[in-house]
Amino acid sequence: MWGMSDDIPVSPAAAPGQLLARGVCRMLLTHDFMPMTELSPTPGLRVDVMALGPKGEIWVVECKSSRADFASDRKWQGYLEWCDRFFWAVDDQFPAELLPEDSGLILADPYDAEIQRMAPETRLPAPRRRALTQLFARQAARRLQALRDPGISAFSS
């Protein structure tokens, strides 16, 4: 649909979680969600993937590459108040029974992903949705400008 191909190389320096995020982002695009990686909704939190849907819905996806990665994550419950739906993305080797059943589950690899369990919906309050949508738009514009003019980062805060 989006012209994605499995023959596009994956960076050998990419961390396992980044590889999962790549596949998740590709899948989200096929559902008409615009994903962004490494977004901080508030100081002290940084989500792996946040996606903005066609009706303004906001999904957060946390990518976990191992049992140790999941066990060391102490912040994930703080992400729940920053999205309408919360998902875990893991590969087919991850022990999925470790993940809370009241969250979504995505099976991913570097090239694609599939929703295995839809996350329950908890609608964001309108003021928070507006603030997050503005944050998302501004961050997307900043990243696009940095691609167009890599020296611009020296001028941004």
N, C-alpha and C positions, 0 to 999 in steps of 0.2 A: 504493500500500500504506500509506504513512504519511501520506497526505493532503497530500503536497507538490504544489505548483503552480508552473508556470513564470511565473505572473503576479505572484508575490511580488516586489516591487521589490528591486533590488540597490543597496546604498549607492554613490552616485557617488564617495565618498571612498575606497572599498575599493581596495587595491593589487591588481595582477594575481594575485599568489600567493594572496591572501585569497579572490579570486573562484574560483580553482581549488579551494582548500580547501573552500569552500562546496559545490561540486558533489561533491567527494570525500566529504564528510560525509554528504550526502544518499544517495549510492550505498552507503556503508557501512551506513547504517541499514537499507537494503533487504536486506542480508545478515545482519542481526541483530547487527551490531557497533556498539557505542556509542562514537562518536568524541569526541575533545576536541582543540581546537586549541591551539597554543602551549604545550606542556607541556615542562617541564624535568626530564628523568629524573635529571640530576646537574648540579652547578654547571658552567657553561660550555657546556652543550648545551641547545638548545631545538628540539624537533621541531615541524614544521608541523601534523601530525595524528598522534595516537596513538589507536588504537582497541582496545577490549576486546571480545573475541568471546564467544559463548555458552558455550564450553568453557574460557574463561580464557585463550585465545590472545591475544597482543599483536602488533598490526601497527603499523608506523610508515610514514607516507607523507610524502615531501618533495615540495613543490610548486615547480616551476621554470617561470617564465614566459618565459624567454629564454635564449639561449646564454650571454650575459654573466652572468646569474643563476646558471646552472650552473657556469660557469668560476670564479666568485668563491667558490663554496662549498667551503671547505677542511675542514669538520667532518663531512661526511656519513658517512664511514667509522666515526666514533665512535658513530654511531647504531646500527650493526649489533649491538652487544653488548647493546642495550636492547629487542630485539624478536625475535619468532619469524619474522616475515617483513618484508622491507623493500621498499617500492615508491617509484617516482618517479611523480608526476602532472604531466602536461604537456598543453598544448592541441594541436589538430591542426596548428598551424603550427610547433611545436617540432621541431628536427632530432633525432628519436629515436635516430638512429645514434650520437649522442654518449654516450648512457647505457650504463652497464655492462650486459652481457647476463646477468650472474648476479644480477640484481635484478628485481623486478617492475615492470611498466609499466601505468599507468592513463592513459587518455585522458579529459580532463575539460574542463568549461566551468562557468560559474557555477550551472547548473541540474541537472547530472547528471554522471555519470562511468561509465566502463566499464573493467573489467580487460582489458587486451590480452595481458598475459603474467603468469601467476601467479609470485610470488616463491618461490624455494626456501625450504624450512623449515629453520631452525636453532633448535631448541628451547632456550629459556632454562633455566638452572639453577633449580631450585625456590626457593632463597632469593631470587634476584633477581626471579623472577616474583611472589613474595609481596610483596616490597618495592615493586615497581612497581604491583601491584594496589592496595596500600594507598595509595600516592601518588596514583594515579588517583582512588580513592574520596574521599580527603580533599580533593583539588583540586576535584573535581566538587561536593562538599558546600559548600566555601568559595565557589565561584562561584554556586551556587544561593542561598546565604544572602546574598551581595552583591546579587543581583537582588531578593530579598525586602526587604532593608534596606540600601540603598546606603551609609548612613553607617557600616556595620560595618567597612569597610576601615580605618578609623581605629584599630580595636581589634585588628586582625590583624597578624601578623608577616610 
